[in-house]
Amino acid sequence: MTIAVLGALVVAAVAVVLVVPLVRQVARDQSRAELVRAVETLATSPRISAQLVVREQQALGPDDRRYGLLEDGGDVLGGVGPYLTEADVTRARRTGTLSTHHRVDGREYLVEARAIERGALARRGLVVVAVQPTGGVAAATGALVRRVALALLLGLLAAGLASAVLSRRMAARVREAAARAHRLAEGARGLPDPEPSQVAEVDEMSAALTALDQALVTSEARQREFLLSISHDLRTPLTAVRGYAEALRDGAVPPERIAEVGATLTAETVRLDEFIADLLALARLEADDFRLAAAPTDFGELLTEAASAWRASAESCGVVLTVAEASGPVRLDADARRVRQLVDGLVENALRVTPAGGAVTLAARLAAGEAELTVTDTGPGLRAGEHEHAFERGYLRDRYAAHRSVGTGLGLSIAQRLAQRMGGTLTAEPANPGGTTMRLRLPHRLERATGDLPA
């Protein structure tokens, strides 16, 4: 409210500073225009001018206006002499016109002169002179300024009253929004929407808080679901580890089964390690300080290295892992370690779902100005409508845990987030004739070994 009143005061002050000189100038111009009309009337009325010559005395007009004549011989009639300088007299006789002002005895006077245009007086070269003090102009200006000041004061009072009412309403809505924000910070969710305030900015703030409330509800629901899922997944191997550990402690495991129990414990601890590694990877991807070290990278060599690293695992599963021949060496500026991390995740997932006798194929090409990497398997594939959900955390694991080999449920989610952090996209689609193709597209900052690629 204080700011609004100060603003109104500033506007009023500026208005006074601009209006007062303008009003004075307009009143002065109007007064001179009236004086000009009077002297021009006399100049075109020889009969009235002749009376001034005959009387040879001061003639008083309305509003303290004085009239006189300049004779061709040099005399000044009518008592207007004190308001004329020699230069004024010379100019009026020479040009037949004069428009000036002088200060006499501390008062300012407007002076206008016109030569008589016809009749005997015109032949004698007489010039009519009119003089008017500006005191009347100042009085009229003062009255007008007082009226303007009164109007500004009334406007200021109205603006202050309106500002007080409006600011009170807006302050109430702002306090209400602040209270909603505090409640959200304290953990409250699903708060009711406030009534519209008819103020766009306040309504926009309320809408933003409502959107934040809904986003928090959705995000926290996903977090709870995720934590419940992870807790369940962690509890299973921990239960097995604890059970076997207690059996070993109590001597309930016969000697011939110790190796078997050790293998089980090893497998369960590996599962726990995988869960923890995936959770850490997700945490790093969501961190603000996640960095990419871009450098020229040969995409073909990267795929070949990845295939070599996974070939032993593929052979142990009875799966053929190959790299499709590219049209030529391709280079791109990318973080090779991150790209390799993403490729490893896709290959691991493909090997897990591909049965013995199947194949996993890696391929790279340029398409639509982008670098495109595909990992295609010949596994059972996905049902219609599941491809767009494949990268949701735990979605495929929950659906297929009872039917096929699954991982932690986080690998594909990590891969997609990593692709996004590199500025690319990762999608899933059906393979032909069967299986699934994971398609990674990265920005097209690519170069062949011999030069730039065509756009």
N, C-alpha and C positions, 0 to 999 in steps of 0.2 A: 504494500500500500504506500509506504514512504517513497519508494522509487517512482510510483505512478504520480503522486502529488508533486514531487520534485520535477518530474518531466513536464507536468502541466505548468508549473511555475516558469520553467525555462522557456516553454512555448509562449507563455504570456509576455515574458520579458522581451523575447525576440520580436514579438508582434508589436509591442510598444515602440521598440527601437526603430522598426521599419515603418510603422504606420504614421507616427508623429511627423517626421520630415516629409513624408508623402502628402499628408493632409495639408501641411503648411504650404507646400509647393502648389498643390491643386488650388487652394484658396487664393494664393497670390496670383496664379495664372488667371483665375476667374475674375479677380478684381481688375487686373490689367486689361483683360478682354472687354470688360464693361467700360473701362476708361477709353479704350480704343474706339468702341462703338460711339461713345459720346462725342469725342473729338472729330470723328469722321462725319457724324451727323451735322455738326457745326460747319465743317469744311464744305459740305455740300448744300448748306442753307445760308446763302449770302445775306438774307434779310436779318436773320438772328445775329450773324457776325457783324453786320453793319451797326446794330444797336450797341454791340460791345465797343466799336470804334467811336461812336458818337458820345457814349457815356464816359469813355476813357477812365473807367474806374474798375476796381476789383469786382469781379462777378463770382458769387458763391453758388455752387451747385449742390446737389444732394450728397450726403455723407461727407461733408467737409470738403467737397471737390471745388477747386478753383479753376477759372478760365481766364485767358488773356490772349493778346495778339502781338505778333512781331511785325512791325512796319518795315517797309522796304528801306526806309531811311535809317533804320537802326534803333528806333525807340521800341521799348517793351511796354505794352499797355496791359492794364488789368491786374497788376500786383503779382505777376508770376516771375518777375525778374530775379528775386532771391533764390529761386529754385533752378535757375539756368546758369550754366557757365558760358564763357565766351565761345568755347568750342561748340557747345550745344547750339547757340544762336547762329554761328556761322554754318554749321551743318544743316540746321533747319531751313535757313534761307537758301542754301545752295541746292539741297536735295528735295526740299518740300516735305520732309518727314523726319521724325525723331522719336526714338523709344529708348528711355533710359531711366535711371533712378539715382537719387542723391540723398545724403543725410544732412539735414539742416537743423541746427540747435538740438542735436541729439535724437531727432526723429527722422525716419526714413520716408521718402516721398517717391511716388511713381510719376514719371513725366512722359507725356505723349504730345506730339505736334504733327499737324497736317496742313498743307497749303490749301487756301480756298481755291476751288476748281473753276468757278464761273462767275460772271457778273463783273461789275466795276471793281469790286474788291479784289477779284482775281487778277485784274490788270494792274492793280497797285502792288501786287506781290505780297499780300498779307498772309500770315501763317497763324492758325489757331493753335493755342497751347492749352493743355489741360493738366492739372496737378492734383494728385490725391495722396493723402497720408496712408501709410500701411497700418496704422493703429487699428482701424476697423477690421483689417484682415487678421491681425493678431487676436483680436477679441473673438472673431468668428472661429478662428482656428482653435482657440482655447476651449470654446464651448463644444466644438466637434470632438476635440481630444478627450474632454471629460466624458462625453457620451461613449466614445470608443473604449475608454478606460473602464467605464461602468459595464459595458457589454463584455469586456474581457474578464472583469471580476466575476460577473454572473456566470460566464462560461467556465471560469476556473472553479467556482463553487460547485457547478453542476458536474464538471469533470472529476473533482475530488469526491463528490458523493457517489458518482457512478463507479469510480475506481475503488472506493471503500467497499461498496456492495460486491463488485466483481472480484476484488482481491480476497474478500472474506470467503466467497464461494469457492474460488480457486484454491485458497489456502486449505479449506476444509477437505477438498478432493485430494490435494497433495498429501495432507496428513493421513487421509484414508489410504492412499497408495503406499505411503511409508509404513503404515501399520501392516498392510498386506505383505510388504517386502519383509518386515521383521518376522511375521508369522511364518513365511516361507523359510526364512533363515533358521527359525526354531524347529522346523520339521513339519509344519502343517501343510497339508496338500488338499486339492479339490476345493479351494475357497470359492464362494459364490461370486459371480460377476457383479460389479457395481452398476448402478443406473447411469445412463449416458449423461454427460455434463453439458453438452452443447458447445464445449470448447475442444477443438480438434486436438490440440497438443495434450490436454489432460486425458481425453479418450484414448489417444494413441499410447500414452504411458500405461493406462489401465489395461489396454489390449496386450501390450508387451508383457505385463505381469501375469496376465491370464495365460499367454502362450508359454511363459517360463514355468508357470505352475503345471501346465499339461506336459511340457517337456520333462520336468523333474519326475512327474508321476510315471511317464513312460520309461525314462532312463533308470529310475530306481527299481521299477518292476523287472526290467531286464537284468539289472544287477542282482536282484534277489534270486531270479530264476537261474542266472549263471552261477551264483555262489552255491545255491542248492544242488545244482547239477555237479559242480566241481567237488562239493563236499561229499556227495554220494560216490563219485568216481574215486576220490582219495580214500574213502572209508573202506572200499572193497579190498584193495591191496594191503592196506594197513591191517585189516582184520585177519587176512591170511598170514601176514608177517607175524603179527602178535600171537596168533594161534600156534604156528609152528615154533616160535621162540619159546612159548610156555611149555610146549611138548618137549622141546630139547632140554629145557631147564629141569623138567620133572622126570627126564629119562624115559619118556613114553615112546620115543622113536627108536625102533630096533636098529642095530648097527647097519644091517643091509639096506636100510632106507635113508640113511643119512645123506648120501649123495643125491638121492631124489628130492629130499627136502631142501638141500642146499640149492639145487637147480630151481626149485619153486621160489625160494626166497630171492634168488638172484633175479628171476623174471619179474617178480612183483616190485622189487626195488627199481628195476629198469623202468617199469610203468610209472612209478612215482617220480622218477627223474624226468621222464618225458612230460608229465603234467607240469612239474615245476619249471622246466625249460620253456614250455609253451606259454605259461603264465608270465614269465619274465620277458619273453619276446613281445607279448601283447603290451606289457607295461612300457617297454622301451619304444614301441611304435606310437603309443599315445603320448609320449613325453614331448614337451615343447623343444627340447634341445636335441632332438633326433637330427643327425647330420648325414648328408650324402657327399661322398668324395668322387665327383665325376672326373673321368679320364677316358681317353680313347680306348675302346674295348672291341676286340674282334668277337662278334657274336657267334660265329661258327666255331671258333676255338673254344669258347666258353661251353657250348653244347657238347663238344667232343670230350672235354675234360669231365663234365658232369656225367656223361654216359660211361666213361672209363671208371669213374668212382663208384657207380651203381651197378656195373655189369656183374660183379661177383654176387651181389644180393639178388639180382635178377635171375642169374643161373641157378642159385640155390632154390628159387621159387619155381623154376621151370619156365621162366618168361624170357622171351627174346627182346633185348633192348637195342634199338638201332637209332641212328641219326640220319634223317633224310638228306640227300645231297642238295645243297643250295645252289643257286644259279651263279654264285660268285662270292668272294670274301666280302663281308659287310662290316663296317665299323660304325660305332656310335659312341657319343660321350655319355657315359653312365658309370654308376658305382658298380664295378664288376663283382665285388664281394656281395652286395645286396642282390644283384641279379642272380648270382649263383645260389644264394640262400633261397630265393623264390623258386628257382628251377629245382633245387633239391627237394623242397617241400612238395612240389607238384609230382615229381618222379616218385617220391616215397608213397604218396597217396595212390598213384596209378599202379605201382607194383603191389600194393596191399589189396586192391580190388580185382586185379587181373588173375584169373585162374591159371594153373599149370597148362602149358601149351599155347598160351596167349602171347600177345606182343604189346610192347610199348614203344611208340615212335616219337622222336623229337624232331622238330622241323622249324626253320626260320626263313622268313622272306620279307620283302617289302610290299606293302599294300596300302593304297590310298594315302601315301605320304607318311606312313608309320612303319616302325619295325614290329613285326608280328612273330611271336613265338608260340608254337602249339605243342602240347603234350597229349598224345592220343593213346588210349588204352582199348583193349578188346574185352573189357570186363562186362558185367551184367548191365551197366548203364543206369540211367535214372528214369523214373516215370515222368510222364508229361506233366509240366507245371512245376517240377522240382528243380529245374536247372537255375532259375532265378533265385532260389533260396539256398543253393548249395553252399554259399559262403557265410551263411548265418551260423553263429557259434552253436555247435552241437546239434544242428538241424538234421543232417544226414546220420549222425551217430545215433540219435534217438530213434530214427525211423528204421535203421538197418542193423542195429546192434545184435538182434536175434537171428539175422539171416546171413550176414557176411562179416568178414574181418573189418574192424573199424579201429580208428585211433582215438586220440583224446577228444576229438570233436572241435579242436581249435586250429588245426593246421591250415585248412583252407581259408578260415577267417584271417589268420596271420598273413597268408599269401596275398589276399586281396588288399588288406590294409597296407602292406609293403608296396604293392603295385601303385596304390593311390599316392603314397608318400613320394614315389618316384615320378609322379605325374602321368602315370599310365592307367590302364584298365585291365581287369581280369574277369573273364566271363566263362561260363560253362555252356556246352551245347552238345546235342547228340552226335555221335560219330557214325560214319557209314562204312560197313553195314551195321555195326553195333558198337556198344561201348560209349565212352565220353571223351570229348575234346575240351581241354582247358586252353583258352586262347588269351595270351598276354599281348597287349599293344602298348608300345612305348612311344614317346614323342619322336618325331622324324628327324632329329638332329643327327642324320646319318651321313657317312662318307664312304664311298668305295676306296679301295687302296690307291686307285689311280686318279681320283678327283671327286668332285661333288656329284651327288645324284641329281638327276633332273627332277624338277618340281612336279 
